[in-house]
């Protein structure tokens, strides 16, 4: 079985920890996630975990792995992927 990409593993790990919950969290359904504060997410979560604060780079990665935007508001975005589900990660 193929191992998930480092980006996907790291994203799942971030969502599973409470450390970043005020910036990013699972949707209540568990089939996606929401980024609550984009600027703060970029400055804190991305710098600490992806060594960049370029949000566009994060969006390109999501697109590359097939994530789809579910909701787009001014400072809040939601993404989902049929195989990226809370509690069903095999890393």
C-alpha positions as CSV (number, residue, x, y, z in Angstrom):
1,X,0.0,0.0,0.0
2,X,1.3,3.5,-0.8
3,X,2.1,5.8,2.0
4,X,0.3,9.2,2.0
5,X,2.3,12.2,0.9
6,X,4.1,14.2,3.5
7,X,1.7,17.2,3.0
8,X,-1.4,15.1,3.5
9,X,0.1,13.4,6.6
10,X,1.0,16.7,8.1
11,X,-2.4,18.3,7.4
12,X,-4.1,15.3,9.0
13,X,-1.8,15.6,12.0
14,X,-2.5,19.3,12.4
15,X,-6.3,18.7,12.3
16,X,-6.0,16.0,14.9
17,X,-4.3,18.2,17.5
18,X,-6.0,20.8,19.5
19,X,-3.0,23.1,19.3
20,X,-4.2,24.8,16.1
21,X,-8.0,24.5,16.7
22,X,-8.5,28.3,16.6
23,X,-7.1,28.4,13.1
24,X,-8.1,25.2,11.4
25,X,-10.4,22.3,12.4
26,X,-12.5,19.5,11.1
27,X,-16.0,20.2,9.8
28,X,-18.6,18.7,12.1
29,X,-19.3,16.1,9.4
30,X,-15.7,15.0,9.5
31,X,-15.4,15.0,5.7
32,X,-13.4,18.2,5.4
33,X,-11.9,21.1,7.3
34,X,-12.3,24.8,7.7
35,X,-9.6,27.4,8.0
36,X,-11.0,30.0,10.3
37,X,-8.5,32.8,10.2
38,X,-6.4,32.7,7.0
39,X,-3.9,35.4,8.0
40,X,-3.2,33.8,11.4
41,X,-3.2,30.3,9.9
42,X,-0.5,31.4,7.5
43,X,1.6,33.1,10.1
44,X,1.4,30.4,12.8
45,X,0.4,27.0,11.4
46,X,2.0,27.2,8.0
47,X,5.3,28.6,9.2
48,X,5.6,26.0,12.0
49,X,4.5,23.0,9.9
50,X,5.2,23.8,6.2
51,X,8.1,26.3,6.5
52,X,6.3,28.9,4.5
53,X,3.6,31.5,5.1
54,X,2.5,31.7,1.5
55,X,-1.2,30.7,1.6
56,X,-1.3,30.4,-2.2
57,X,1.3,27.6,-1.9
58,X,-1.0,25.8,0.5
59,X,-3.9,26.2,-1.9
60,X,-1.9,24.8,-4.8
61,X,-1.1,21.7,-2.6
62,X,-4.7,21.2,-1.8
63,X,-5.7,21.5,-5.5
64,X,-2.9,19.1,-6.5
65,X,-4.2,16.4,-4.1
66,X,-7.8,16.9,-5.3
67,X,-9.4,18.9,-2.5
68,X,-12.4,21.0,-3.4
69,X,-13.5,24.2,-1.9
70,X,-16.8,23.8,-0.2
71,X,-17.3,27.3,1.1
72,X,-15.5,30.6,0.5
73,X,-16.0,33.5,2.8
74,X,-13.9,36.6,3.4
75,X,-11.6,35.1,6.1
76,X,-12.9,31.6,6.3
77,X,-12.6,28.7,3.8
78,X,-13.8,25.1,3.8
79,X,-12.3,22.2,1.8
80,X,-13.2,18.6,1.4
81,X,-12.0,15.4,-0.2
82,X,-13.8,12.1,-0.4
83,X,-10.9,10.2,1.1
84,X,-9.7,12.7,3.6
85,X,-12.0,11.9,6.5
86,X,-11.6,12.3,10.3
87,X,-10.8,9.0,12.0
88,X,-10.1,7.1,8.7
89,X,-6.5,8.1,8.0
90,X,-4.0,5.4,7.3
91,X,-0.5,6.9,7.5
